[in-house]
Amino acid sequence: MITYILSNVALQVFDPQQNILYVEVVQRFKFFLLPGAPTPSRLVVRLNLNLVKKDGLYYIHSQEDFFHPEDVAALLFHIAIPFVKLYLHLGGILSNVGARVANMMGYWRPSEAPSQNQSSTAPSESGLYSKED
């Protein structure tokens, strides 16, 4: 069904504590019956890895592919891309309107920023962006 595939790995990030590898890939697909040139599509691949102690190598346990809706539309039917973009923009606008209506009716109110005296429940980010680690 697919007559042409070309993939380039743009970026990879490995988390050794959780054995998870994130890979950003740019792929070009050409389906057999669809007209048009191969379309580039970006996706993020999440690989859950298992470390085998015997040989010290990581093996793929599971894989998840995350495509953007525009890229899926570009792969299947090029004419659908403007409609998908419109749908995504309308979804963002309706979400914004829904939050404002819920706020006016009292169902949802954003909380104030925590004061300096309150402790944050989020984990510390110290050392997160330092090069020493």
SVG drawing of the C-alpha trace seen along z (x, -y; Angstrom):
<svg xmlns="http://www.w3.org/2000/svg" viewBox="-24 -37 53 50">
<polyline fill="none" stroke="black" stroke-width="0.4" points="0.0,0.0 2.9,-2.4 5.2,-2.7 7.7,-5.3 8.9,-6.0 11.9,-8.2 12.6,-9.0 15.0,-11.4 15.6,-11.5 15.7,-15.2 16.2,-14.9 16.4,-12.3 16.1,-12.5 16.7,-9.6 15.5,-9.4 17.7,-6.8 15.7,-6.7 12.5,-5.7 14.1,-4.0 12.1,-6.2 13.4,-7.4 11.7,-10.3 12.6,-10.7 11.4,-13.5 11.1,-12.1 10.4,-13.7 8.8,-11.1 7.8,-11.3 5.1,-8.8 3.7,-8.1 0.6,-5.9 0.0,-3.7 -3.3,-5.1 -3.2,-8.7 -2.0,-11.4 0.6,-14.0 4.1,-14.1 5.2,-12.6 4.4,-14.9 6.7,-15.5 5.1,-14.9 6.6,-15.4 5.9,-13.0 7.2,-12.2 7.9,-8.6 8.0,-7.4 9.9,-4.2 9.6,-2.4 12.9,-0.4 13.9,2.6 17.6,3.0 18.7,6.6 21.4,7.2 22.8,10.2 24.1,8.2 23.7,4.6 21.5,3.6 18.2,1.8 15.3,3.4 12.0,1.8 9.1,2.8 6.5,0.6 6.2,-2.3 3.8,-5.2 3.7,-7.5 2.2,-11.0 1.3,-12.7 -0.2,-16.2 -3.7,-16.2 -2.5,-18.4 0.2,-15.9 -2.2,-13.0 -4.5,-15.0 -1.5,-15.8 -0.6,-12.1 -4.1,-11.0 -5.7,-13.8 -4.0,-17.1 -7.2,-19.0 -8.3,-18.3 -5.4,-20.3 -7.2,-23.7 -10.3,-22.1 -8.2,-20.5 -6.5,-23.8 -9.9,-25.5 -11.2,-22.8 -8.2,-23.2 -8.6,-27.0 -12.3,-26.7 -11.6,-24.2 -9.2,-26.6 -11.7,-29.5 -14.6,-27.4 -12.4,-26.2 -11.6,-29.8 -15.3,-30.9 -16.3,-27.9 -13.8,-28.8 -15.0,-32.4 -18.6,-31.4 -17.8,-28.9 -15.9,-31.7 -18.8,-34.2 -21.3,-31.6 -19.1,-30.7 -18.3,-27.1 -14.6,-27.7 -12.5,-30.4 -8.8,-30.7 -6.9,-30.8 -4.5,-33.5 -0.8,-32.9 0.7,-31.4 2.2,-34.0 5.9,-33.8 4.8,-32.3 3.1,-29.3 5.2,-26.3 4.8,-24.9 3.7,-21.3 5.6,-21.1 9.0,-19.3 12.1,-21.5 13.6,-22.5 17.0,-23.3 19.7,-21.9 17.3,-21.1 19.0,-23.3 22.6,-23.2 25.3,-21.6 27.0,-20.0 24.6,-17.0"/>
</svg>
